[in-house]
Amino acid sequence: MNIFFDLDGTLIDSKYRLYNLFQALASSSQLTFDEYWSLKHARFSNQDILAKKLMYTHTNIDIFTDKWMNLIETPDYLALDKPFPNIERTLKTLSTQADLYICTARQFEREALIQLEELKLLQYFKKAIVTGQYDSKESLISKQVSNISVSDWMIGDTGKDVNTGHSLGINTCAVLSGFMSRQALEQYSPTTILNFASEFTFPNPSCTNERLILS
């Protein structure tokens, strides 16, 4: 059995990294941490916040976006990330029951691997799959994992992660530790929804690939 985990918002809390970089680049922003994340939960992208709340022009939004992509995965900002509580213990247990994979849309594989090693999480994974933002998670998983079955799981915090699982024909677990609400995630019809990935345990095999009761 295989379990595919998203990284940011699923295994690690990257909210402080994202907020601090936003504030550093948007010098006119007076948003608090909670205000910023309230907007993100309301489905505002950074570009939406810049345009609708800070009145940025299209040109200034493009400049912001270029700087964001150049800085968001640098060591100083990655150092702000923390694993969610109990996630290492969960991964240790699950790694004795299944093959675990990281599948992330990060730009840079090297930096992702270094971070996972520093956070003492890399040891639990058979492989880290990094899209580099050039390919889809579905495509890379299909190419790199040969034994995908209907009993496998995709665990992530976004609708894209759920759709990836659907495309692969596997079970999907959406988590509320990112910036999508339960109501928003329910629209993608995941197999189950949990508050944190650390709550994941294998359900009764007869329940897989059928919608579970949402916790």
N, C-alpha and C positions, 0 to 999 in steps of 0.2 A: 504494500500500500504506500501511496505517496501523499504528502501534504505540502502544498505550495503556499508560502507565506509572502505577502507583501511586506515591505520594510517600514517606511515612514508612516506613522499613524497607526501601525498594526503591532509591530514589535517594539518600536522606539517612539518616544514622545519628541516630536520635532517642532512643537508649537513655539517654543522660545526662540529657536533658530529662525523660524520664518518671521515671527513678529519683530525680533531685533533687527533683522536685515531690512524689513520693510521700513522701520523707523529710521534706520541709518540712511536709506536711499531717498525716502520721502521726507525731506527736512521740514516741510510745513505741517506734517501730521502731528496732531496732538492726541491721537487715539491711544487709549489705555490698552493693555493686553486683553482685558475682557471685552472691550468695545470692538477691537479688531476681530477677535474670534467670534463674537456675536454676528458680525457682518459675514464672516466666512461661513458660519452655520446657516445663514440666510441665503447662501449660494452666491455671494458676491465674490468675484475673482479679484485679484490685485488690481487688474486693469479697471474693473468696475468701481472699486474704491477710489482709485486715482481720478477717474473721470467724473464720478457722481458726487464724491465727498470732498475731493481736493481740487477739483476743476482743472485737472491736467489736460494739456492739449495732446493730440495724437502723437506729435513729435516727441514730447516729453515722456509720454507713456512708452514709446519705443525705446528711448534712451534708458528709462528705468528698467525695462524688461531685459535689455542687453546686459546691463550691470548686474541685475539679479541673477541671470544665468551664469555669469562669470564668477560670482561670489558665493552662491548658495551651497556649493559643495566643497568649499575651501576648509582647511583644517580648523581655523579659528571659529568658524560658524558651526561646523560639525561637532565641535567640542561641547556645544550647548545641548546636544541631544542626550537623553537618558532612556535606558530601557524601562518599559512599563513594569510596575511591581509584579513580582512573581513570574515574570516571563522566562527567566533562565530555568527556574525549576520546572516549568511546564515543558519547555523544549527538551530538557534532559529526560523527562519521562516519555514524551512522545517519540524521541529519537530511538528508544528501545522497542517501539511498536510499529514504526513506519520509517520510510526514507523521507527526510525533510529537505526542502528546497527553499531558498530565498528567490523571489522573483520581483525585481524592482525596476522602476522606470528612471532610476538615477542615470546621470550622464556618464559618470566615470567609474569603471569597475574597480580600479586600484584603490581609490579613496573609500569606496564602499567596503571592500575587503579589510582594509586597515581599520576602519571604524568598528566593524563586526569583531575583529580580533581584539581590539582594545576593550570592547564591551564584554568580552568573554562569551560571545554568542556563536562565533563562526564554527566552533568545534562540533556543534550539533547538526550541522548541515552537510548533506552529501555534495551539494553544489550551489553556487550562487549564480543566478542568471540575471544579467544586467542588460537592459535594452539599449542603453546609450541614447535613448530617445530616437533611435533610427529604425527600430522594429517593434512589433507588438509582442506583448507577453505571450499571447496564444501561439504565435508563430514560433517563438524561441523555445517554449516548452515542448511543442510538438516535435521540433527538430532535435532537441537535446535529451528528451526523456522518452524512451521507447516503450515502456510498460504501463502507460496510462490506462486506468480502468475506471468503471463507474463507481467504485468504492473510494476513489481518491477525493481529496478536498482542496479547495482554494479558499484561503482565509485572507481577507483584506478589508480596508476601511472605505472603499469607494465603489460606486456603481460599476466602474470599469472593471474592477477586480471580479465582481459578481458576473458580469457579462463574459469575462474571460473564462471563468469556470463553466458557464453555460455553453460556450462555444466548444470547450473541450469535452463536454458531456459528463462533468463530474459534479460532486456536491459543493455547495458554496456556503461559507460562513462569513457574514458581514459583521464588523465590529464597530462600536460606537465611539471608539477612542480617537478617531480622526476628526474631521470637521463636517461630516454628513450626519444629519439627524436620523432617528429611527424612521420617521415618516418618509423621508427622502429615500432611504435605503430599501424600504419595503416596496417601492415602486419597481425595483429590479428583481423582485421575487427570489431572494436568496433562500437556501434550504433552512437556515436558521440565522438569528441575529443575537449576538452577545455583547455585553458591555466592553469586555477586553478579551484579547486572544488568549490570555492566561486562563480563562474559564473553559477553554475548549477541552473536551474529553470525547473519546469515541462513543457515539450513540449506539443503540442496538442496531446491528447490521440490517435488520429488516426495515429500519427507518430511512436508510440512505437513499438518496435520489427521490425522496418524497419530502414535501414541505413539513418541517417540524413546527411545534408550537413555539412561538417567539417568546423568549425570556424577557 
